[in-house]
Amino acid sequence: MKKNQNVDEEKLSEQLQRLLLSIKASGRAILPRSNDALLKSIVEAAARIFGAAAASILLVNEEEEMLEFKVSTGEADHDLVGTKFPYDKGIAGYVFMTGQPIATSNVREDKRFNQDLAKSTGYVPNSILATPLISSDDRIIGVMEVLDKIDATSFDLHDMDLLGMFAQQAAMAIDMSQQIDSIEQTLVQGLKRLAKSDKSQDSAELQSALDQSPNGDNRPSDLLELAD
């Protein structure tokens, strides 16, 4: 029995080593420490690049089959974050369902625009440019929007092309960040299993550190060092 346990622990250790190499090789150090920080940096950059009054990112919530506002900046009310709506609703829903970017100069006359949602935030834009966020394996993982160009009445075709290129890079970063977060969660669970099988003081301290903050911004900053 003891021999089998040792074999299982050796296999787990080998798996953890592979996970460590995956995280290190992924370039995680060049990304913000969480998806929220990454998304925030993306929308702030988009607002600056396009001279927009506001910008936001919606990502797919697969469990609830909804689009969810994950981050917004500028004039858009931050209470918008966390708001969810069905895939086929609103301009963002149209972009998600069709996979096509859209620019509208007068949202009040666009039947696809979700008037009630906009009014509930206290900010109703005049113009919107929206484009899909497409992962490296051609999945639409969300929608990026920029709202109300400050020095013009609407967004033009050049803006649409530029946002498409910007969104392509943003989608790659978001997709990578999500995948790495998933790998790190797996790593944490594996470390917990390994720590539980070892009753030494070092393992008890490792278990305590992992239990404190396993996910997000609050996860141990030295996770890789702990794993090593």
C-alpha positions as CSV (number, residue, x, y, z in Angstrom):
1,M,0.0,0.0,0.0
2,K,2.8,2.3,0.9
3,K,4.6,1.5,-2.3
4,N,1.5,2.4,-4.3
5,Q,1.1,5.7,-2.4
6,N,4.7,6.6,-3.2
7,V,4.2,5.8,-6.9
8,D,1.1,8.1,-6.9
9,E,3.0,10.9,-5.2
10,E,5.8,10.5,-7.8
11,K,3.3,10.8,-10.6
12,L,1.7,13.8,-9.0
13,S,5.1,15.4,-8.6
14,E,5.9,14.8,-12.3
15,Q,2.6,16.3,-13.3
16,L,3.3,19.4,-11.2
17,Q,6.7,19.8,-12.7
18,R,5.1,19.8,-16.2
19,L,2.6,22.4,-15.0
20,L,5.4,24.5,-13.7
21,L,7.2,24.4,-17.0
22,S,3.9,25.3,-18.8
23,I,3.4,28.4,-16.6
24,K,7.0,29.5,-16.9
25,A,7.1,28.9,-20.7
26,S,3.9,30.8,-21.2
27,G,5.3,34.2,-20.5
28,R,2.9,34.8,-17.6
29,A,5.3,37.3,-16.1
30,I,4.6,39.7,-18.9
31,L,0.9,39.7,-18.2
32,P,-0.9,41.5,-15.4
33,R,-1.4,39.4,-12.3
34,S,-5.1,38.8,-12.9
35,N,-7.7,38.8,-15.7
36,D,-9.3,41.8,-14.2
37,A,-6.0,43.8,-14.3
38,L,-5.5,42.6,-17.9
39,L,-9.0,43.6,-19.0
40,K,-8.6,47.0,-17.3
41,S,-5.4,47.8,-19.1
42,I,-6.9,46.7,-22.5
43,V,-10.0,49.0,-22.2
44,E,-8.0,51.9,-21.0
45,A,-5.6,51.5,-24.0
46,A,-8.6,51.2,-26.3
47,A,-10.2,54.4,-25.0
48,R,-6.9,56.3,-25.5
49,I,-6.2,54.9,-29.0
50,F,-9.7,55.7,-30.4
51,G,-10.2,58.9,-28.5
52,A,-13.4,57.4,-27.0
53,A,-15.3,58.7,-24.0
54,A,-15.7,55.1,-22.8
55,A,-14.8,51.5,-23.5
56,S,-15.9,48.1,-22.2
57,I,-15.3,44.4,-22.6
58,L,-17.9,41.7,-22.3
59,L,-16.9,38.1,-22.0
60,V,-18.8,34.9,-22.5
61,N,-20.3,33.4,-19.3
62,E,-20.6,29.8,-20.5
63,E,-22.3,28.4,-17.4
64,E,-25.2,30.9,-17.6
65,E,-25.0,31.3,-21.4
66,M,-24.8,35.0,-21.1
67,L,-22.5,37.9,-22.1
68,E,-21.1,39.6,-19.0
69,F,-19.6,43.1,-18.7
70,K,-16.2,42.4,-17.1
71,V,-14.7,45.9,-17.2
72,S,-15.5,49.4,-18.3
73,T,-13.7,52.7,-18.3
74,G,-14.5,56.4,-19.0
75,E,-18.0,57.7,-18.9
76,A,-19.6,54.3,-18.6
77,D,-20.8,53.6,-15.1
78,H,-18.7,51.1,-13.3
79,D,-21.9,49.6,-11.9
80,L,-22.2,48.1,-15.3
81,V,-19.5,45.5,-14.4
82,G,-21.1,42.2,-13.6
83,T,-24.3,42.9,-15.7
84,K,-25.3,40.0,-17.8
85,F,-27.7,39.5,-20.7
86,P,-28.5,36.8,-23.2
87,Y,-26.2,36.2,-26.2
88,D,-28.8,37.5,-28.7
89,K,-29.6,40.8,-27.0
90,G,-28.2,44.3,-27.7
91,I,-25.5,45.4,-30.1
92,A,-22.9,43.3,-28.3
93,G,-25.2,40.3,-28.7
94,Y,-25.5,40.9,-32.4
95,V,-21.7,41.1,-32.7
96,F,-21.3,37.9,-30.7
97,M,-23.9,36.0,-32.6
98,T,-22.8,37.1,-36.1
99,G,-19.0,37.4,-35.5
100,Q,-19.1,40.7,-37.4
101,P,-18.0,44.1,-36.1
102,I,-20.5,47.0,-36.2
103,A,-20.4,50.7,-36.0
104,T,-23.5,52.8,-35.4
105,S,-23.6,56.6,-35.2
106,N,-27.0,57.0,-33.6
107,V,-27.7,54.2,-31.1
108,R,-31.2,55.6,-30.3
109,E,-32.4,54.7,-33.7
110,D,-30.7,51.3,-33.8
111,K,-33.2,48.5,-32.8
112,R,-30.4,46.3,-31.7
113,F,-29.4,48.8,-29.0
114,N,-30.4,47.8,-25.5
115,Q,-32.0,51.1,-24.4
116,D,-33.1,49.9,-20.9
117,L,-29.7,48.6,-20.0
118,A,-28.0,51.9,-21.0
119,K,-30.5,54.0,-19.2
120,S,-30.0,51.9,-16.0
121,T,-26.3,52.9,-16.0
122,G,-27.0,56.6,-16.3
123,Y,-25.0,56.8,-19.5
124,V,-26.5,56.5,-23.0
125,P,-23.9,56.8,-25.7
126,N,-24.5,58.4,-29.1
127,S,-22.2,56.2,-31.1
128,I,-20.7,52.7,-30.6
129,L,-18.1,50.7,-32.3
130,A,-18.1,47.0,-31.4
131,T,-16.0,44.0,-32.5
132,P,-15.8,40.3,-31.5
133,L,-12.9,39.0,-29.5
134,I,-11.8,35.8,-31.2
135,S,-9.5,33.3,-29.7
136,S,-6.6,31.5,-31.4
137,D,-8.9,28.5,-32.0
138,D,-11.6,30.7,-33.6
139,R,-13.9,30.8,-30.6
140,I,-15.7,34.1,-29.9
141,I,-14.9,34.7,-26.3
142,G,-16.4,38.1,-26.0
143,V,-17.0,41.6,-27.4
144,M,-15.1,44.8,-27.2
145,E,-16.9,48.2,-27.4
146,V,-15.7,51.8,-27.7
147,L,-18.2,54.5,-27.2
148,D,-18.6,58.1,-28.3
149,K,-15.5,59.3,-30.2
150,I,-14.6,62.6,-28.6
151,D,-13.4,64.5,-31.7
152,A,-15.9,63.2,-34.2
153,T,-19.6,62.4,-34.4
154,S,-19.1,58.7,-35.2
155,F,-16.5,56.0,-35.8
156,D,-15.4,55.3,-39.4
157,L,-14.2,52.3,-41.4
158,H,-10.6,53.1,-40.5
159,D,-11.6,52.9,-36.8
160,M,-13.3,49.6,-37.4
161,D,-10.3,48.1,-39.1
162,L,-8.0,49.4,-36.3
163,L,-10.3,48.1,-33.5
164,G,-10.3,44.7,-35.3
165,M,-6.5,44.5,-35.2
166,F,-6.5,45.7,-31.6
167,A,-9.1,43.2,-30.6
168,Q,-7.2,40.4,-32.2
169,Q,-4.2,41.0,-30.0
170,A,-6.4,41.6,-27.0
171,A,-8.2,38.3,-27.5
172,M,-4.9,36.4,-27.7
173,A,-3.8,38.0,-24.4
174,I,-7.2,37.3,-22.7
175,D,-7.3,33.7,-23.9
176,M,-3.7,33.1,-22.7
177,S,-4.5,34.7,-19.3
178,Q,-7.6,32.5,-18.9
179,Q,-5.7,29.3,-19.9
180,I,-2.8,30.1,-17.5
181,D,-5.3,30.8,-14.7
182,S,-6.8,27.4,-15.3
183,I,-3.3,25.8,-15.2
184,E,-2.4,27.6,-12.0
185,Q,-5.7,26.5,-10.4
186,T,-4.8,22.9,-11.3
187,L,-1.3,23.4,-9.9
188,V,-2.7,24.7,-6.6
189,Q,-5.0,21.7,-6.3
190,G,-2.1,19.3,-7.1
191,L,0.0,21.0,-4.4
192,K,-2.7,20.7,-1.9
193,R,-3.0,17.0,-2.6
194,L,0.7,16.5,-2.3
195,A,0.8,18.5,1.0
196,K,-2.0,16.4,2.5
197,S,-0.1,13.2,1.8
198,D,3.0,14.5,3.6
199,K,2.6,15.2,7.4
200,S,5.8,17.2,7.7
201,Q,5.9,20.7,9.1
202,D,7.0,22.1,5.7
203,S,3.9,20.5,4.0
204,A,1.7,21.9,6.7
205,E,3.0,25.4,6.1
206,L,2.6,25.0,2.3
207,Q,-1.0,23.8,2.9
208,S,-1.7,26.9,5.0
209,A,-0.2,29.2,2.4
210,L,-2.3,27.7,-0.4
211,D,-5.5,27.8,1.7
212,Q,-5.1,31.5,2.4
213,S,-5.5,32.8,-1.2
214,P,-5.6,30.3,-4.0
215,N,-7.0,32.4,-6.8
216,G,-7.0,35.9,-8.4
217,D,-5.0,38.9,-7.2
218,N,-4.8,37.4,-3.7
219,R,-3.1,34.2,-4.6
220,P,0.4,33.7,-3.2
221,S,2.8,35.9,-5.2
222,D,5.4,33.3,-4.9
223,L,3.3,30.3,-6.1
224,L,6.0,29.1,-8.4
225,E,8.6,29.3,-5.7
226,L,6.3,27.3,-3.4
227,A,5.8,24.7,-6.0
228,D,9.5,24.4,-6.7
